[in-house]
Amino acid sequence: MTAGPPNPILCRVTIAGMPALNPSTPRREAVRAAVVAAAAFAGACLWVLAEAAARVPVGPLAAFAMPEATIAPRAWGLDPATWHGLARLAFTVQQGGVAAVLRFAALLLGIGATVAVIHPGAFQRPSLYYLTPLRRATAWISAVAIAYGMPGLFAALGDALTPDLTTTTYLNVGAALRLAGVLALVGAAIWTVAGPGVYNIRALLRFSHGALAGLSVWAACALAVLLAAPLRDLGALTSVGNVMVAVDAGRGAPGATFGAVLTSAALIYGAGLALAAALAVVGAPQSMGVRSRSGAAAVSAGLLAVLLVLGWSTARSTTRRVAEAAPDLVSALGLTIEVPPRPVVLLLGEGAAARRVPPRQALAPLRLAPDCVPAPAWGEVRLPGASEENLAKLDAWQAAHRTEVSGLAARVAGCRVAILARLFRPAEARAQVFGDAQPARIGSFALSFALRGLVEGPATPDGARWLDAIADSARWATTADGHERLARWRAGRSRGFEGEVRGRLDVPDAARWRVALAAGSAPGSGLDPYLIAPRTDGQVLLGVAQAVQPLPDGSFAFRGVAPGWYQLALLAPAGTTPDQLSALSVRNDPGQFSVAAGPARRDLGPIHLRF
């Protein structure tokens, strides 16, 4: 008895309910998974590069979209024209205006990869199976929607799973799980309509496979986002003030950090999307049984291993970079966190007696803390206190490393500026900012406050000298806007520094106090003098013209004072607690006073303090 011809009614069918006229093999499915993964990887890399060239990037590169510095030390190397290699690539794309082309190419690759998963016969003639025009159109429309939405998926997962310093300090697991549910439903819907019929037993099977495919894509993308999370630590450091500048400048490789983040982000996101594509092939409705799926599963396993190795390597290199850029200065130099208190006393006038002693008396760097001890989102901030002992250690280290440019050198400079400002020594703090032998180690927060102080604060002879120093194009770089600002500042600066302010501080141990001449509020201006008083390190750089230590008899004098309105602020001796000053009384509080133009002398008389 001989076998008859095969019955077409009983022939093998796929999960989609369509006849398997040409059953697949593990090798064929492995090749399909590899090709689809390669297309997804290439599309992800092009998308990351296009995002890096955008004015407002997303993900780990978001911190590098900092406003352009109009005036900055040339050693910072902020001009991308001085960068090399991959660090320069994104800006070449930006200048060439081809970012949109890269995004379109990434979209096309994503569409091709998705269609190869949903409808693999679309690229073969003749097709392995018949698909109605409606379902063929549905496959292409779904592919376009999925390819277009993948960048949004990565961005949403990044927002949910990676905290930062400003907007999100926790993992939003609920949002991430909601995304998983959405992808499961989308996958189930697409897989359900992939077959010729819906109302049969195979529809339930297709629905479950589609949901699993959506969850596998979500898991692969979430894993990639989590493995790339350490890159945001570098972004967190960068976003709090050019922390990586000193490290890159010390290596003679400006922009190296940006290049490293760009490379790692492209590799991890690319590998994650490639894994998602390969997993989708494993559960695709057109797959031909368990045996043939083993080929795609093997490719997926290999891609998972590659992704995990990339994540491990990125975490190690990022940890090393973070430690190099933001070392523990307190431990490295033996600095002290807890130091004797030194309250600030504001002489705002008799009408503001209740606000003479600010309730918050931080001795640690406050406004300038990011320059002193920057930290990523997960890092512990250990700030040294403002004391003469800590300052002496910083001075000694800097004297022994005058030409060193490194993360440690930048942290020393940042802490030194902050402590000098908090100890009412503004001239020395500004000299560190504008006269440092290695400007690359100056922090952006200190530079910002110091520059604003030259323009918004009281005019001083030193200020005019620093404006001239900034005009040195060999040490300082300015954009066109910065050049125009600098010219306007220099033209409008005061040239009359002939005023003099004298007084006497009547208080026990007057020589242990410090007296600061700060910007004041003119009557009728509506400006609250408390707001511009030197209560923090940053406000000292902004508004203190001079600060002196009284003589043993309490007398003090400020010379070379420009005309304008002023007020005094006092720094109590070390060891004076704010509680001791709770009952402070001041007699002959000068409040807000003016200095006239020319060789005017303003005698404030004795200022009596009792507490």
C-alpha positions in Angstrom: 0.0 0.0 0.0 1.6 3.2 -1.1 1.2 6.6 0.6 -1.0 9.1 -1.1 -0.4 12.8 -1.8 -0.2 15.1 1.3 -3.6 16.5 2.3 -3.4 20.3 2.2 -6.1 20.5 4.8 -3.9 18.6 7.4 -0.6 20.3 6.5 1.5 22.0 9.3 0.4 25.4 10.3 2.1 28.2 12.2 0.9 29.9 15.4 -0.7 32.5 13.2 -3.0 29.8 11.7 -1.3 30.0 8.3 0.0 26.9 6.4 3.8 26.4 6.8 4.5 25.7 3.1 8.2 26.1 3.8 8.9 25.1 7.4 11.7 27.1 9.0 14.9 25.8 10.6 16.9 26.8 13.7 19.6 28.2 11.4 17.1 30.2 9.4 15.5 31.7 12.5 18.9 32.4 14.0 19.9 34.3 10.8 16.6 36.2 10.9 17.1 37.1 14.6 20.7 38.2 13.9 19.7 40.4 10.9 16.8 42.0 12.8 19.1 42.6 15.9 21.7 44.2 13.7 19.2 46.5 12.1 17.9 47.4 15.6 21.4 48.0 16.9 22.3 50.3 14.0 19.1 52.2 14.3 19.7 52.7 18.1 23.2 54.0 17.5 22.0 56.5 14.8 19.3 57.6 17.2 21.7 58.2 20.1 24.1 60.1 17.8 21.3 62.3 16.5 20.1 63.0 20.1 23.6 63.9 21.1 23.7 66.5 18.3 20.4 68.0 19.5 20.1 71.2 21.4 18.4 69.4 24.2 19.5 65.7 24.3 17.8 63.1 26.4 19.0 60.3 28.6 22.6 60.2 29.9 23.6 62.9 27.4 21.0 65.4 28.7 23.5 67.0 31.1 25.8 68.0 28.2 23.2 70.4 26.9 24.5 73.1 29.2 24.1 76.7 28.2 27.0 78.0 26.3 29.5 79.7 28.5 29.9 83.3 27.2 33.0 83.8 29.4 35.1 80.9 30.6 38.7 79.9 31.1 40.1 78.8 27.8 41.6 75.7 29.6 38.1 74.4 30.1 38.1 73.4 26.5 34.4 74.0 26.0 34.7 74.7 22.3 33.8 71.5 20.5 36.2 72.6 17.7 39.1 71.6 20.0 37.7 68.1 20.6 38.7 65.0 18.8 37.4 61.5 18.0 33.9 60.5 19.0 33.6 63.6 21.3 33.7 65.7 18.1 31.4 63.5 16.1 28.1 64.8 17.5 29.0 68.4 16.9 30.1 67.6 13.4 26.6 66.2 12.9 25.1 69.3 14.4 27.1 71.7 12.3 26.4 69.6 9.1 22.6 69.7 9.8 22.3 66.0 9.2 20.7 65.0 12.6 17.3 64.8 10.9 18.7 62.5 8.3 20.1 60.2 11.0 16.8 60.1 12.8 15.0 59.2 9.5 17.6 56.5 8.8 17.1 55.1 12.3 13.3 55.1 11.7 13.7 53.2 8.5 16.0 50.6 10.2 13.4 50.2 13.0 10.6 49.8 10.5 12.5 47.2 8.6 13.4 45.3 11.8 9.8 45.3 13.0 8.3 44.2 9.7 10.9 41.3 9.6 9.5 40.2 13.0 5.7 40.7 12.3 5.7 39.7 8.6 9.1 38.0 7.6 7.7 37.2 4.2 7.5 40.8 3.3 11.1 40.8 2.0 10.9 37.5 0.1 9.5 36.8 -3.3 7.6 34.6 -3.4 6.4 34.9 0.2 6.5 31.9 2.5 2.7 32.3 3.0 -0.2 34.3 1.9 -1.2 37.5 3.7 -4.2 39.6 2.8 -3.6 43.2 1.7 -5.3 44.4 4.8 -3.1 42.4 7.1 -0.1 43.3 5.1 -0.9 47.0 5.5 -1.6 46.4 9.2 1.9 44.9 9.6 3.6 48.0 8.0 1.5 50.5 10.0 2.3 48.7 13.2 6.0 48.7 12.3 6.0 52.4 11.7 4.3 53.1 15.0 6.6 50.8 17.0 9.8 52.2 15.4 8.6 55.7 16.0 7.7 55.0 19.6 10.9 53.2 20.7 12.8 56.4 21.5 9.9 57.6 23.6 9.9 54.2 25.4 13.6 54.6 26.3 13.0 58.1 27.5 10.0 57.1 29.7 11.9 54.2 31.2 14.8 56.5 31.8 12.6 59.0 33.7 11.1 56.2 35.7 14.1 54.1 36.6 17.0 56.5 36.9 16.8 59.2 39.6 18.7 62.5 39.3 19.6 65.5 41.5 16.8 67.8 40.6 13.5 66.4 39.4 13.4 62.7 40.5 15.0 61.3 43.6 13.4 57.9 43.6 12.6 55.0 41.2 9.1 55.3 39.9 8.4 51.6 39.6 4.7 52.1 39.1 5.3 54.1 35.9 7.7 51.4 34.7 5.1 48.7 35.3 2.5 50.7 33.5 4.7 50.8 30.5 5.1 47.0 30.7 1.3 46.7 30.7 1.0 48.9 27.6 3.6 47.0 25.7 2.0 43.7 26.6 -1.3 44.9 25.3 0.3 46.3 22.1 2.2 43.1 21.5 -1.0 41.0 22.1 -3.0 43.2 19.7 -0.5 43.0 16.9 0.1 39.3 17.3 -3.7 38.6 17.4 -4.4 40.3 14.1 -1.4 38.6 12.4 -3.4 35.5 11.4 -6.3 35.0 9.0 -8.8 34.5 11.8 -9.4 35.8 15.2 -12.4 33.9 16.6 -10.7 30.5 17.1 -8.6 28.7 19.6 -5.4 30.0 18.0 -6.4 33.5 18.8 -5.8 32.9 22.5 -2.5 31.4 21.8 -1.4 34.3 19.6 -2.7 36.8 22.3 -0.5 35.2 25.0 2.5 35.0 22.8 2.1 38.7 21.8 1.8 39.7 25.4 5.0 37.8 26.3 6.7 39.4 23.3 5.7 42.9 24.5 7.0 42.1 28.0 10.2 40.7 26.7 10.8 44.0 24.7 10.0 46.0 27.8 12.4 43.9 29.9 15.2 44.2 27.4 14.8 48.0 27.2 14.5 48.4 30.9 17.6 46.4 31.4 19.5 48.6 29.0 18.3 51.7 30.8 19.3 50.3 34.2 22.8 49.3 32.9 23.2 52.8 31.4 22.2 54.5 34.7 25.8 54.9 35.9 26.3 57.2 32.9 23.8 59.6 34.5 26.2 59.9 37.4 28.6 61.6 35.1 25.8 63.7 33.8 24.8 64.6 37.4 28.4 65.7 38.1 28.5 67.6 34.8 25.2 69.4 35.4 26.5 70.8 38.7 29.3 72.6 37.2 31.8 71.4 34.7 33.2 68.9 37.2 34.8 66.7 34.5 36.6 69.7 32.9 39.6 69.5 35.1 40.0 65.7 34.6 39.7 66.0 30.8 42.0 69.1 30.7 44.6 67.3 32.9 44.7 64.5 30.4 45.0 66.8 27.5 41.8 65.4 26.1 39.0 68.0 26.3 35.6 66.5 25.7 36.8 63.0 26.5 34.0 62.5 29.1 31.4 63.4 26.5 32.9 61.0 24.0 32.9 58.2 26.6 29.3 58.8 27.6 28.2 59.0 23.9 30.0 55.7 23.1 28.7 53.8 26.1 25.2 55.1 25.6 25.2 54.0 21.9 26.5 50.6 22.7 24.2 49.8 25.6 21.1 51.2 24.1 22.0 49.5 20.8 22.6 46.2 22.5 19.4 46.5 24.5 17.3 47.2 21.4 19.0 44.4 19.5 18.1 42.0 22.4 14.5 43.2 22.3 14.3 42.6 18.6 15.8 39.1 18.9 13.4 38.2 21.7 10.5 39.4 19.6 11.6 37.0 16.8 11.6 34.1 19.3 7.9 34.7 20.0 6.9 35.9 16.6 3.6 34.5 15.3 5.3 33.3 12.1 7.9 31.1 13.9 7.7 27.5 12.9 7.5 25.5 16.1 9.7 25.1 19.2 12.7 23.6 17.4 13.0 26.4 14.9 12.7 29.0 17.7 15.9 27.6 19.3 18.0 29.4 16.8 16.6 32.8 17.6 16.8 31.9 21.3 20.5 31.2 21.0 21.1 34.6 19.4 19.1 36.3 22.2 21.2 34.5 24.8 24.4 35.8 23.2 23.0 39.3 22.9 22.0 39.2 26.6 25.6 38.2 27.5 27.0 41.1 25.4 24.6 43.6 27.0 25.5 42.4 30.6 29.3 42.7 29.8 28.8 46.2 28.4 26.9 47.2 31.5 29.6 45.8 33.8 32.3 47.6 31.8 30.4 50.8 31.8 29.8 50.7 35.6 33.5 50.1 36.3 34.7 52.9 34.0 32.0 55.3 35.3 32.8 54.6 38.9 36.5 55.2 38.2 35.7 58.5 36.4 33.4 59.7 39.2 36.0 58.8 41.9 38.6 60.7 39.9 36.5 63.8 39.3 34.9 63.9 42.8 37.3 62.4 45.3 36.5 62.5 49.0 38.4 65.6 49.9 37.7 65.4 53.6 39.5 62.0 53.8 42.2 62.8 51.3 43.4 66.0 53.1 42.2 65.2 56.6 39.7 68.1 56.7 37.3 68.6 59.5 33.5 68.6 59.0 32.5 69.9 62.4 34.2 73.2 63.2 33.6 75.9 65.8 30.7 78.1 64.8 31.2 81.6 63.4 27.9 83.4 63.1 27.3 86.3 60.7 25.8 89.5 62.2 24.1 91.9 59.7 23.9 95.6 60.5 20.8 96.3 58.5 19.6 99.2 60.5 17.6 99.7 63.7 14.3 98.8 61.9 15.7 95.3 61.1 17.1 94.4 64.5 15.2 91.1 64.6 17.0 89.9 61.5 20.6 90.8 62.5 21.5 87.2 63.2 20.3 84.9 60.4 18.7 81.7 61.8 20.6 79.5 59.4 24.3 79.8 59.9 25.9 77.2 57.7 29.7 77.0 58.0 30.0 74.4 55.2 30.0 75.6 51.6 26.4 76.3 50.5 26.1 78.1 47.2 29.5 76.9 46.1 29.2 73.4 47.4 29.0 71.8 43.9 32.5 73.1 43.2 33.8 71.8 46.5 32.3 68.4 46.8 30.1 67.4 43.9 28.2 64.2 44.1 26.0 62.1 41.8 22.4 61.3 42.8 23.5 58.4 45.0 26.6 60.0 46.5 27.2 61.2 50.0 28.1 64.8 50.4 30.8 65.4 53.0 31.5 69.1 53.1 34.5 70.6 55.1 33.6 73.3 57.5 34.9 76.9 57.1 37.8 77.2 59.5 41.3 78.5 59.5 42.6 75.0 60.1 40.9 73.6 57.0 42.0 76.6 55.0 45.6 76.1 56.0 45.5 72.4 54.8 44.0 73.5 51.5 46.7 76.2 51.1 49.5 73.8 51.9 48.2 71.2 49.3 47.8 73.8 46.6 51.3 75.3 47.3 52.8 71.8 46.8 50.7 71.2 43.6 50.7 74.6 41.9 50.5 73.2 38.3 48.4 70.1 38.9 45.2 69.8 37.0 43.0 67.0 38.2 39.8 66.2 40.0 41.5 66.6 43.3 43.1 69.9 42.4 39.7 71.2 41.2 38.0 70.2 44.5 40.8 71.9 46.5 40.3 75.1 44.5 36.5 74.9 44.9 36.6 74.3 48.6 39.2 77.0 49.1 37.1 79.6 47.3 34.0 78.6 49.4 35.8 78.7 52.7 37.6 82.0 51.9 34.2 83.6 51.1 32.6 82.2 54.2 35.4 83.6 56.3 34.9 87.1 54.9 38.0 87.1 52.8 36.5 88.0 49.4 39.7 89.4 47.8 41.6 86.1 48.2 38.6 84.1 47.0 38.3 86.2 43.8 42.1 86.0 43.3 41.7 82.2 43.3 39.0 82.4 40.7 40.5 85.0 38.3 44.2 84.6 39.0 44.7 80.9 39.4 47.8 79.6 37.6 45.6 76.7 36.3 42.2 78.1 35.4 40.9 74.7 34.3 40.5 73.7 38.0 38.1 76.6 38.8 34.5 75.6 39.3 31.7 77.0 37.3 29.6 78.0 40.3 32.5 80.1 41.8 33.1 81.7 38.3 29.4 82.5 38.0 29.1 84.2 41.4 32.4 86.0 40.9 31.6 87.3 37.5 28.2 88.5 38.6 29.9 90.2 41.6 32.2 92.2 39.2 29.1 93.5 37.5 26.2 93.5 40.0 28.2 94.1 43.2 30.1 97.2 44.4 32.9 98.4 42.1 36.4 97.9 43.5 39.9 98.5 42.2 40.5 94.7 42.2 37.3 94.3 40.1 38.7 96.6 37.4 41.9 94.5 37.5 40.0 91.3 37.1 38.0 92.6 34.2 41.3 93.4 32.5 42.5 89.9 33.2 39.5 88.3 31.7 40.1 90.3 28.5 43.3 88.2 28.0 42.4 86.0 25.1 45.3 83.7 25.8 43.7 82.6 29.2 40.0 83.3 28.7 37.6 82.4 25.9 34.6 84.5 25.1 31.8 84.1 22.6 30.6 87.0 20.6 28.0 87.7 23.2 30.6 87.4 26.0 32.9 89.7 24.1 30.2 92.3 23.8 29.3 92.0 27.5 32.9 92.3 28.6 33.4 95.4 26.5 30.3 96.9 28.0 31.4 96.1 31.6 34.9 97.5 31.1 33.5 100.7 29.5 30.9 101.2 32.3 33.2 100.4 35.2 33.7 103.0 37.9 37.0 104.7 37.9 36.6 106.7 41.1 37.9 104.7 44.0 38.8 107.6 46.3 36.2 107.1 49.0 36.9 106.0 52.6 34.7 104.5 55.3 35.9 104.4 58.9 34.4 103.2 62.1 35.1 101.5 65.4 33.7 98.2 66.6 33.0 98.4 70.3 32.9 94.7 71.3 35.1 92.4 73.4 38.0 91.0 71.5 37.3 93.2 68.6 40.5 92.0 66.8 39.0 88.5 66.4 36.0 89.8 64.4 35.9 90.6 60.7 34.0 93.6 59.2 32.7 93.4 55.6 31.7 96.4 53.5 28.8 95.0 51.4 26.4 96.3 48.8 23.4 98.1 50.4 20.0 99.2 49.4 19.2 102.8 48.4 16.1 104.4 50.1 13.1 104.1 47.9 14.5 101.3 45.8 12.2 98.8 47.4 15.0 96.3 47.7 15.2 94.4 51.0 18.8 94.8 52.2 18.5 91.4 54.0 18.3 89.7 50.6 21.6 91.1 49.4 23.4 90.8 52.7 26.4 88.4 52.8 24.7 85.4 54.5 26.3 82.7 52.4 29.6 82.0 50.6 28.0 82.8 47.2 26.5 86.1 48.5 30.0 87.2 49.7 31.4 86.8 46.2 28.4 88.7 44.9 28.1 91.7 47.1 31.1 92.2 49.5 33.5 94.9 48.3 36.1 94.6 51.0 36.5 92.9 54.4 39.0 93.8 57.1 40.0 92.7 60.6 39.7 95.5 63.2 42.7 96.7 65.1 42.9 95.8 68.8 41.1 99.0 69.7 38.3 98.0 67.3 38.9 100.6 64.7 38.6 99.7 61.0 38.9 101.5 57.7 38.0 100.7 54.1 39.9 102.7 51.5 39.5 102.9 47.7 35.7 102.8 48.0 33.6 103.6 44.9 30.5 105.8 45.3 27.3 104.0 46.1 25.1 102.5 48.9 26.6 100.1 51.4 25.9 98.2 54.6 28.2 96.4 57.1 28.2 92.7 58.0 30.3 91.2 60.9 31.8 87.8 61.3 32.0 86.7 64.9 35.1 85.0 66.4 35.3 81.2 66.1 33.5 79.5 68.9 30.7 82.1 69.2 27.4 80.3 69.0 24.2 81.8 67.5 22.5 81.3 70.9 25.0 83.7 72.5 23.9 86.3 70.0 20.2 85.7 70.6 20.0 88.7 72.9 22.3 90.9 70.8 21.8 94.6 71.0 23.5 97.1 68.7 23.8 100.8 69.4 24.6 103.2 66.5 23.8 100.7 63.8 24.8 102.5 60.6 22.2 100.5 58.5 22.2 101.6 54.9 24.6 104.4 54.1 26.1 106.1 51.0 29.5 107.1 49.9 29.7 110.2 47.7 31.9 110.5 44.6 35.4 111.9 45.0 37.7 111.8 48.0 34.8 111.5 50.4 35.3 110.2 53.9 32.4 108.5 55.8 32.9 108.1 59.5 30.4 105.7 61.0 31.6 106.3 64.6 31.6 103.6 67.3 29.3 100.6 66.8 28.5 99.1 70.2 27.6 95.4 70.4 26.4 93.8 73.6 25.3 90.2 74.0 
